[in-house]
Amino acid sequence: MAIELGYSPEEMIEAVCKVADKARHYPPTKNRATWFATVFREKLGEARAEMLAIKKRRLL
């Protein structure tokens, strides 16, 4: 799914970590696969934004 959306392996790893953190606080109660897919897509965007911000800070 992430490769089709054009995300890098680093972004995927970061997103999985973020999903695990969210699962600790808000565990899925129904349909875990759908919950994971929804949250993973959300966290992919967050991971990309964080990585772009880090790269930008390094260039300054």
C-alpha positions, 0 to 999 in steps of 0.5 A: 500500500505504501509503495503504491502511494510513493512512500520511502522505506524510512517513512514506512518504518516511522509510520509503523512505529506511530501506529504501534504507539497509537495502538497502545493508547487506543487499541482497536476493538473491531476489525483490526485490519481496517483499523490498521490500514486507516491509521497507517495511511494517516501516520504515513502522512505524518511521517513524511511531514516530520522527515521533510521538516528534519531535512529542512532543519539540516539544510539551514 
